[in-house]
C-alpha cells in the first residue's frame, strides 16, 4: 500500500483523540486539522472541548474558531476548507492529521463528496420554515415525490436530513440517492489511514463522559452559554443545537432546572457516543485502538509513529 498522505484519528467523544492527535503530530512533524463540526465556532470553547493552548503542544491546529456562532456552516464548506488546509500542510512538507469525531465531515472530505457545495442558505431557511409550518410528514411526502429511496430511509422528525435532501435536489437536480451512488464509484480523494479510538468497556466510556461533563460545568459552561445568548445568538441557531449548549440554554430560560440540564447533557453525550461508534463500525478499513482503562496516549503515539 502507498504511504498514507493523511493520518486520521477519530472515535467517540471522550476517548482521547485530541491528546493523541497533538502528540502524534508533534512526534511526526505534522499539523492537525480539526474534524469537529462545533469547534469551528468562535466563543464556544468549554462545551465543545476545544483544545487549550497547552494541549496543542505547540502544534498548529486548523479549523478552530473560524466562524461566528450565528453563522451557518455546512459539510460542503468544511470539505472545501479542510482540503485547502491539507493542501497547504503538504506543500510545507508536513503530515496532515485529521482529528475529530464528526464522522460525516471526515468521510465527506476523504471521499471527495461535494454535492452540497452548491447549496443555497436562503433556500435552506425557506425549506426549514416550510417544514415547521406544514410538518414533517408533508415535507417527507414532498421528498418522496422525486426521491422515494431517500424518503423511505428517513423519519418525519428528521428535519435536518429531509431539508438537506430537498435542498440538494432543488439546487443540483440530482437526488441524494443518485449522488451517493455516483460518489461511491469515485476513488478516494486521499490515501489515508484511519485510527478509531474506543474503550473495551462501554461503562468506562460512559463514566468518562459523565466526568467530562462535570468538568465542563465546573469550568463555566453556564457562563459560556449565557454569554452567547447575551451576544444575540438564537437558541434555534445551528451552533446552539450542540450538546451542552441546547440543554444549558433551556435551563437558563427556566424550562428545566440546572441539575436536570446537566443530567440531560450526560445522557445526550452518551447517546451521541453510541451513534459515533455505530457510524465507525460500518467502516471496515478503520484500525481500532481499544483502551482497557486509562488511555495510554504516549504508548499509542509511539506505536503509530513507528508504523508511519
N, C-alpha and C positions, 0 to 999 in steps of 0.2 A: 504493500500500500504506500502511496505517496506520503511524504511528510505533511502532517497537518498544517494548514495555514492559520487555523484558529483553534484554540482550546476553549471548550465550553464547560463552565462549572454551574450546575443547576441543581434543583431539588426543592422540596417543600420548604416553607418558612421555618426559621429557627434551626437549620441544620448545619450552619457554619460556612455558607457559601462565600460571604463577604470576606471572612478571615482567610479562608483557603485561597480565594482568588487573588487577594492582595499579596499574600506571602509567596505564592507561586509566581506571580508576575514579577515580584522583586528578585526572586532567585533566577528567573529566566530572562530578565531584562525586557519584560513586557509592559503593556499598558492595559488597563481594564476598561471595558465598555459595559456600562450597566444595562441589564436586561430586566428592568423593573418598571412596570407601567405607571407607578405612582411616584417614584423617586425623581422623575423628570420635573416635578412641580416645585417651584420655589416656596419657601416658608412652610414646607411640610417635611419636617426632619425626624421628629420623635416617632410619630405613628407609622412612618414608612421604614423605620430602622435604617435611615440613611447613614452610611459610614461616616464616622467622625474623622477629623484630620489625622489623629494618631493611628486610627485603624487602617488608614490608606497606606501607611508605611513608606510615605514618600513617592508612591507610585501614582502616575497620572490616572485619574478616573474621569471617564467621559459620560455625557448624557445624564448628569445630575444637575438639578436646578436650571433647567433650560427654558421653562415657560412659566407664566403666571398661573395661579390656581383657578382663575376664572376662564382661562383659555381652553379650547378643545385641543385634543391630541389624539391621533389615530395610529393604528398599526402601520398604515402606509407611511405616515410621517416618520414613525420610528424606524422602519426599514430603510428609508432614504437617509435619515440622519446617521444611523448606525453604520450603514455601508460607507458613508463618507469618512466617518471616524476610522473604520477598519482600513480603508484605503490609505489614509494619512499615516496610520501606525505602521503599516507595511512599507510605505515609502521611506519611513525613517529607519527601516531595518529592525523594527521591534516586532514582538509577537503579540497579536491581539488576544486578549482573554475576555470572552463574553460571559458575564457573571450575573445571575439573577434567576428569579423563579417564575417569570411571566412566559409560560410555555408557548402561547400563541405568538408573542413577539419574537421569541427565539426561532421557532420553526418557520415563521414567515420570512425572517431575514435569511436563514440558512438555505431555504428552498428557492428564494428569489421571487416569492409571490408578490404581486404588485397591483392587483386589480383595483384596490381602493385608493390608489394614488390619484385617481381621477375623481375622488369623492367630492361631494358638494355639501359644505357645512350648513348652508342655509336650507338646502333641500332636506338634510337630515333633521334639522329642527322642525321643519314643517311636517315631516313624516312622524316625528315623535309627538307633535301636537295632535295630529290626526289619530294616532294610536290612543292617546289619552282621551280624546273626545269620543271615539267610536268603540273603543275597547279592543282587547287583544284578539278576540275571536274574529272580528271583522277584518283586522289587519292580516291575520293569518289566512283568512279566506281569500283576501286580495292577492297575497303571495302565492297561494295555491293555484291561482288562475294561470300563472306563467311559469311557476317553479314548484310543481306538486312534489317533486323529490325532496326539496328542502323543507317545504311546509309539513310534510309527513314526519320529519325528524324533530320539529320544534314544538314547544309548548306555547299556548296562547299567552302565558305570562312572561315569556322570554322576550321582553320588549327590545332589548339591545340587538339581539341577533335577527329578529324579524325586521326591524328598521334597517339594519345593515344589509340584509338581503334585498329589501325593496330598493334601497338607495343604489346598490350595485347594479341592479337590473336597469333602473331608470337612467343611470349615468352611462353605463357601458354597453347596454343592450345584450349583455350576457348574464345568465343566471349564475349564482354562486356554485351550483352543482356543475355546470359546464366549465366554469373557471377552474374548479378543483381538479376536474379530470384532465384539463389541459396542462395545469402546472405540475401535476404528478408525473407527467410524461417528460418534463424538462429535467436536465441534470441539475444537481445542487449548485448553488452559487459559489460555495467554497468547499475546499477539502477541510474537514474538521474532525475532531474527536470530542465526544460529549461525555462528561462525567456527571453522574447524578448521585447526590448525597441522600442518605436516609438513615434511619435507626432500625436495629434489629427488633426493638420493642416499640410498638405503637404507643404504649403507655408512657415511655420515656420521651418520645416526641411531643406528646400532648402536655406532659409536665413541663417541658422546656418552653412550650408556647405559653403556658399559664404564667411561668416565671417571667418570661419576657414582657408579657402584658403588664404584670405588676411593676416591672421596672419602668415601662413607658409611663405609667400613671405617676410613679414617684418622680420621674424626670420632668413632668409637667405637661402631659398630653392635653389635659383640660385647658390649660392656658394657651397652648398652641392652637387648639380648635377655636377658642374664644377670639384669639387674635385674627384668625381667618374670617370669622363671622363679622368682626368689627371692621375688617377691610372691605366688607361688602360681598364676600364670596357667597354665592347662593348655596343653601343646603341641597339644592337639586343639581348642582353642577357635577360634572364627571369626577372632579378631584374629590369632592366631598362624599362620594359614594364609596371611597376606600374604607376598608375595615378599620375601625378605630375612630375615624372621623365621623362617620354617619351615626354611630351609636352615641358618641360623646355629644354631638350636636343635638341629638334628640333629648339627652339628659339636660343639657343647658337650656333647652326650650321648655323644660318641665314636663316632657312627655313620659319620662321614666326617672327613676332615682339613679344616683350616681353608681350605687352598688349594682343595680340591675344592668346599667350600661357596661360596667366592667365585666360582668359575667357574660353579657351578650358578645362583647369583643372576644373573649376567650373562646366561646362556643363557635362564633363565625370563623375565627382563625383556625380552629381545629378542623372545621368543615372545609375550609379553603385548602389546608394541607392535604386533606384526603383527596380533594379534586386534583391537586397538583400531582400526587402520586399516581392517580388513575391515568392522567394525561401522559406521564412519563413512562408508565409501564407499557404503553402502546408502541413505544419506540424500541424496537428490537436491537438497535445499534448502540444504545446507551450503555456505558460501562458504570456499574454501580459501586459506590463506596459506602459500605454499611458500618455505621458506628455501633459498637456494643454497649458503650456507655458514654463518658465524656469524649467528645471528638478529639482525635489526635491530629490536629491541624498540621503541626510541624512534620510528623511522620508521613502524612499523606502528601504534603508538598515535596518531601524528599523523594518519595516513591514516584510520583508523577513527573517530577523533574528528571529523574533517571530514565523514565520511559521516553520522555520527549527527546 
